[in-house]
């Protein structure tokens, strides 16, 4: 069981302020979680293959190939308005101090 003092210590390390009621609640909850983890640790998994996903779904992907653009670069950049060379200039949203 995780003691209230251990919960207070964890809260202090996490910069959390807990009421006495919360300390009691989290002490019980964390103890419950650790008990469950201890149960899981007893399961014999030596001969079980690692499982990466359970649905047997597979990603459908295509090769990423370079292709000519559907848009003329100059036409696009000219339509953007404010540009510098091959770049579009955007308005500042942050100010330096």
C-alpha positions in Angstrom: 0.0 0.0 0.0 1.2 3.5 -0.8 1.2 5.5 2.4 -0.2 9.0 2.6 3.3 10.3 3.2 4.5 8.7 -0.1 1.6 10.4 -1.9 2.5 13.7 -0.3 6.1 13.2 -1.4 5.1 12.4 -5.0 2.8 15.5 -5.0 5.7 17.6 -3.8 8.0 16.3 -6.5 5.2 17.0 -9.0 4.6 20.5 -7.6 1.0 19.6 -6.7 -0.9 20.8 -3.7 -3.3 18.1 -2.4 -5.9 18.3 0.3 -5.9 15.6 3.0 -9.0 14.1 1.3 -7.1 13.9 -2.0 -4.1 12.4 -0.4 -6.3 9.6 1.1 -8.1 9.1 -2.3 -4.8 8.9 -4.3 -3.2 6.6 -1.7 -6.0 4.1 -2.2 -6.1 4.5 -6.0 -2.3 4.2 -6.5 -2.3 1.2 -4.2 -5.0 -0.4 -6.3 -3.1 0.2 -9.5 0.1 -1.3 -8.1 -1.8 -4.4 -6.8 -3.1 -4.9 -10.3 0.3 -4.5 -11.9 1.6 -7.1 -9.4 -1.1 -9.5 -10.6 -0.1 -8.8 -14.2 3.6 -9.4 -13.3 2.7 -13.0 -12.2 1.3 -13.9 -15.7 3.6 -16.3 -17.5 4.4 -14.7 -20.8 7.7 -16.5 -21.7 6.2 -18.4 -24.7 3.9 -15.6 -26.0 4.8 -13.7 -29.1 4.8 -9.9 -28.7 1.6 -8.3 -30.0 1.8 -5.1 -31.9 -1.9 -4.7 -32.8 -5.0 -6.7 -32.4 -7.2 -6.0 -35.4 -5.1 -7.4 -38.2 -5.7 -4.2 -40.1 -2.8 -3.2 -42.3 -1.9 0.3 -43.6 -2.5 0.8 -47.3 0.2 3.0 -48.5 1.8 3.8 -51.8 5.3 4.7 -52.6 6.1 8.4 -52.2 7.3 9.4 -55.7 8.4 12.8 -56.9 6.1 14.1 -59.6 5.6 17.3 -61.5 3.4 19.8 -59.8 -0.1 20.3 -60.9 0.4 24.1 -60.5 2.8 26.4 -62.2 5.2 27.6 -59.5 5.6 31.1 -60.9 1.8 31.5 -61.3 1.3 30.3 -57.8 3.9 32.6 -56.2 2.6 35.6 -58.2 -0.9 35.0 -57.0 0.3 34.9 -53.4 1.1 38.6 -53.5 3.8 39.3 -51.0 6.8 37.2 -51.9 10.6 37.2 -51.7 12.2 35.0 -54.3 10.6 31.6 -54.1 9.1 32.2 -50.7 5.7 33.7 -49.7 6.0 36.3 -47.0 3.5 36.2 -44.2 2.6 38.9 -41.7 4.3 38.8 -38.3 2.3 37.3 -35.5 4.9 37.6 -32.8 6.8 40.7 -31.7 10.3 40.7 -30.4 10.8 42.3 -27.0 
